[in-house]
Amino acid sequence: MTKTMSQTPAARGFFMPAEWEKQEAMWLAWPHNRNDWPGKFGPIPWVYTEIIRLLTQVAMVRLVVKNAAMKTQAQEHLSQAGVDLDRVEFFEIPTNRVWLRDSGPIFLKNKRGESAMLDWRFNAWAKYSNWKLDQQVPQEINRTFQIERIEPMHKGRRVVMEGGALDVNGKGVLLTTEECLMSAEVQVRNPGFTKEDYEQVFADYLGIDQVIWLGHGITGDDTHGHVDDLARFVNPTTIVTVVESDKSDENHAPLHDNLKRLKRARDSKGKPFDVVTLPMPKPMVFDDTRLPASYANFLICNQMVIVPTFNDPADRIALATLSELMPKHEVIGIHSTDLVWGFGTLHCMSQQQPA
C-alpha cells in the first residue's frame, strides 16, 4: 500500500511519537548471522531470549525469523526460559542482519488514530554489500498490517536513513549528528544533501520543526555517529548524553563538544533543555577492536527501560540516573558484553510500534 501523496505526511497530521509513548508492540529479529558476532555467537540467542522475556511483560513482541527452522529454534529457546509465547508473534521474513532500528520501518501516527510507516532506503550504512534482504523488511512487514507505507523522497530520490541516526521528543524536536549525515569521507548516505535538506526531510516525514545537530558519535560505532549511542530524550524537555571523564580517552573531546552543544540548545520558546550526563564504561576491546559500549543505547518499552550493562562500575551510575529520570518505569540492566561485539545493543536491535 505505497501511496503517492499530494501532501507530505506532516501536512496530513502524521508525526513520529516519542519512544515513551504507549506502544502496541516491540519488533525484534532473531539472530542468525554468525559473522556479526564472530567467535561469540553462542550466547547471543540466549541474550535475545532474556530481552524478549522482559519485553513480553509490558508489550507484544513481534519477532522476525529468517525461516521456519529459525522459528522453531526461537520457540525452543523462549519456551525453555519461560516466555509466554502468546505474547510473541512470529513473522517469517528473510534478513541479512537483525538491526531493525535501521532496516525496519519507522511507524507514524496522527491525532485521528491513523497509522503509517516510513520505508526509508536502506544500504547497510554504506558499508556492507549484503543488504538487499534487509531493504525489503518494511514491505514484508506491511503484507500483514496493510497500513500506508511511505517511501520518503527528496530532490527526486529516495532518502537513505536509519532509525538509529535520529531520536525525537514527540513534540517536534529531533537529535542527530553531523558525523552520521554530513561526513563526506565515510558513510555517504545521500550525497549532496545539506543540513537544510535533511531538516526538510525531517519536517516533511517526521513532523519535526527543530533539529539539534551534535558533532561526532562514540569511538567504535561502525555506523559512524548514530545518535542512539550518544544522546537520547527521556521526556520532552530532558536529554541524557554520554560523557567521558578520562581526558586521555579518544571519546573525551567529541563527547564534551556534544555536551556543550546540548547546553546551548533552546526549544522553540527559547528555553534550555535539561541536560543530564551518563558515564561511559571503561573501554571495551575484543580481538583488538574498540567496541561501541554505551549506556545511551537503552530501550524504552511502555513501563520498562532496559539498559545495556558491561560488568563496569559505571553500570550502577547509569541505572541509577535513568531510574531517577524515569521514576514511573522499571529500569533493568541487560548484560551486553557479548551482544556489543555485534557493534550494537538494545536500541539498535529493536523498533517500537506505537499504540
N, C-alpha and C positions, 0 to 999 in steps of 0.2 A: 504494500500500500504506500509506495512512494508518491508524494504529492507535489505537483507543480503549483507554486504559490504566487499569487499576485501581491501578497503582503508577507513580510518577514514573520517568523514565529513570535517575536516580541511584540510586533504590531497587533498580533492576534491574541495577545494576553499570555503567551507561554513564557515560562521562566524556569531556571534550574533551581530547585529547592535546596536549602541548606541541608547538610547531612544529618543534623539533629532533629529535623522534622520527621513526622511519623512515616515509617517505612512499611510497605507491604511485604517486601522480601529482600534478601541479600543474594546476589549472584556470585557464584564461585565456579571454578573449573577444576576437575580432579586432575592431579599432576600425573604426567606420563612421559615428558621429555627428559630423559636421564641426562642429556647434555647440558641442561640448565643447572644441574647440581652434580657435576662430575665427581665421582668418588664418594658422594654423600647422599645419594638419592634414597637409600634405605629408610631413614626415619621420616622422610618428607610426607608420605601418605598419612603417617600417624600424627604429624603436626596438623595437617589438614583435618583429620578426624576430630582432634580436640577443638579446633576452631569451630567446626560445624556443630559439635556437641553444645558448645556455649551459645552460638548464634540461634540455634533452634529453640532455645529457651525464650527468645524475645521476638522471633520473626520466622517466616518460612525461609528456607534455603533453597534456591533454585540452582541445581548443580549440573553443569555441563560435563558430559562424559564423552570420550572420544568414540566409543563404540559399545556394543552390548557386553563384550567381555570386560571392558573397563567399568561399566555399570555394576556388574556382578562383583568385581573386586571392591569397588567403593561400598556397596551394600554390606559386604562381609566385614570390612573394617568398621563401618559405622555401627553395625549390629553388635560386634564384639565390645565396642566402647559404650554400649547402652544408649545410643542415639535413637530418638523417636523418629522412625522412618516415615511416619505420617506427616512429619514436618519438613520432609525433603522431597522436592520434585526433580525428576531426572530429565535431562534433555540430551539426546544423542546428537552431538554436533562435532565433527572432526575439527581439531585445532592443531596449530603448530606449538603454541605455548599457552600458559594458563593465566596470563596477566590481564584479567578482564577489566581492570581500571582503565586500561589503554585500548584494548581491542574491542571491548564491549560497548554497547550504546550508552549514551547519557540520556536519562529519562527527564522529560519536562512535564509540567502540569500548568493549568490555569485555574482561575478562581471559579470557573464554571464546572469544575470537576473533570475536565477532559485531559487526556494524556497524549503525549507524543514522544518519539525517540529520535535523537540525533545519531546519524550514522556517518561519522567522520571518515575520511580516507585514512587508512592505517598502513604504514610502511615499515613497521618494526623498528621505529626510532631511527630510520635511515641508516641502519647498522647491519641487520641480518638479512640474508637472502630468502629465508623460508618464512613467509608471512601471508601467503595468499589464502590459506585456510582461515587464519585469524581475521582477515579482512571481511570474510563472509559471516562472521558471528552475529552481528546485529540483524542482518537479513534473515538468518536462520532462526534466531530467537523470535522474530516477528511473525514467522509462519504460524506460531501458536497464538500470539496475542493480537495480531491484526490491528494494531493501533497505527496511527500515522507515522510513517518513517520518513525522516527528512535528511537529505544529503546536503550539508552546508556548502554553499558556493560563494566565491568572492573573486572578482576580476575574471570571471568566466571559467574558473576551475574549481574543482572540489578541494576543500580545505583539509590538509593533513593536521590532525590534532590528537592528543591523548588526554584522557581524563586526569592522569597524574600531573599534567602540566598546569592545572588550574585548581583553585579552591574558592568557594563562594560563601557569602554570608546569607544568601536568600533575600537580601534587601538591596541588591543592585551593585554590590562591590565584589571584585574578583582579585585574587592574588596570582601572580605568575612571575617568571624570571626571564631576564634578558638572555642569560646563557642558553636557555632552552629554545626560545623562539627567535632570537635575533642573531645568534652566532653564525658567522659565515664559514668558520673554519671546520666545524663539526656539526653533525646532526641537522643538516639542511632539510627543513620540512617544507617550507613554502618560499622558494627563492624569490627575492624581490619584495616580499611583504615588509612593510614598515610597521612601527608601533601603531600608527593610525589605522593601518589595515586591520591589524589584529583587534584593536579596540572596536572597530566597526563590526567585525565578525562576532565578537562577544556581545555587543549591543543587539545585533540583529537576531542571534540564535540563542542567547542565554538570558536576555533581559538585563544586561549589565550596563550601568551608566558611569561606573568608575573602576579603573584598573590601577592597582598598586603594583608597580614594577620593582621587583627585587633584582639583585645582581646575579651572583653565582650560587649554584647549588653545592651540595656537600661532595667532598672527595670520595671517589669510588662509585658514584652513581653513573651507571653506563647509559642512562638516558640523557646525560649532560644537563642537569639542572631542573629536574622535576620538583615542583614546589611542595609536593606532599611528603618529601623527605626533609622539609626545610621550615615551612611556616603554615599554620592552619588556623582557621576560625574555630572557636569553640562556642561562641554566641555572636549575635550581630555586631557587637562592639568590641569584642576581645579576641586578640590574635596571640597564639603561642608561637614562639620561634626558638630554634635551637641555637646555642652559643657554645663556643669552645674556649675554656679558660686558659688552656696551655698556649702561651704565645709562640711556642716553637712548633706547634702543630699547624699543618698547612690549611686546616679549616678555620683557624683563628681569625685571620684578616677578612676573608669574604663574609663570614658569619657576623662579624662585628659591623661590617658595612651594611648588611641587611638589617641588622638591629637599628642602626641609625636611620635608615630609610623608613622603617616602620614607625619609629618615633616621630618622624617628620610628617607622616601621612595624616591627612584630615578627611573626615567624611564630608558628605555633600552640604552639611550645615556648618562646616568649619571646625568641628570638634575632633580632638585627637582620639585615636583608638587606645584601648587599654592593651598594652603590650607586655606579655609575661614570658619569661625565658624558661626554656627547658635545657638541661645539660646535654652534652654529648657523652656517650660511653667512651671508654678508652679505645684507641684504635684497634679494630679487629682485622687481622690479617690471616688469610688462609692461602696456601700454595703461592706465597709471595704476592698476593693480591690484596689491596686495601678494599674492604667491604663497606657498603653504604649503610652501616648500622645507625639508625636514628629513631628516637622516640617520637618524632613528628609523624611517623608512618602509622599512627594509631587509627582505629576504625570505630566509628560511632554507629550503633545499631539500636534504635529505639532506646530502651532504658539501660543499655550496656555500652561500655567503651572497652575494647580490648587493645592492649598496648604491647608492642614488641619489647622483650627484655633480653639482656645479653650477659647474664652472670656478672654484673658490674655493680659496684657500689652506687652508681648513679641511678640504677633501676628504681630504688625506693624513692628517690627525689622526684623522678618523673611521674611515678604512680601517685605520690602524694600531691604533687602540683595539679595534675589533672583531676584528682578526686576533689580537691578544694575548688577548682574552677567549675566542676560539673557535679554538684552535690546530689542531684537527683538521679544520677547514673551510677551503676555498679561498675567500678573500674577494675579490670582484671589483667594481669600480666600473662603474656604468652611467650614461653621460652623460644627464642628465634635465632639462636646461634647457628643452627643448621639451615634454617629457612633463608637467612640472609645471604648464604652462598649462591643463591639464585639471583642476587642483586635486587631483591625486593622482599617486602614482608607483607604485613596485614592489609594495608590500604591498597598496595599495588595489585594484590590478588583478587580484589573484590569490586563489586559495583552495586550500589543500592538502587532499589526500585521504590519510588515514593508511593505512599498510600493514595 
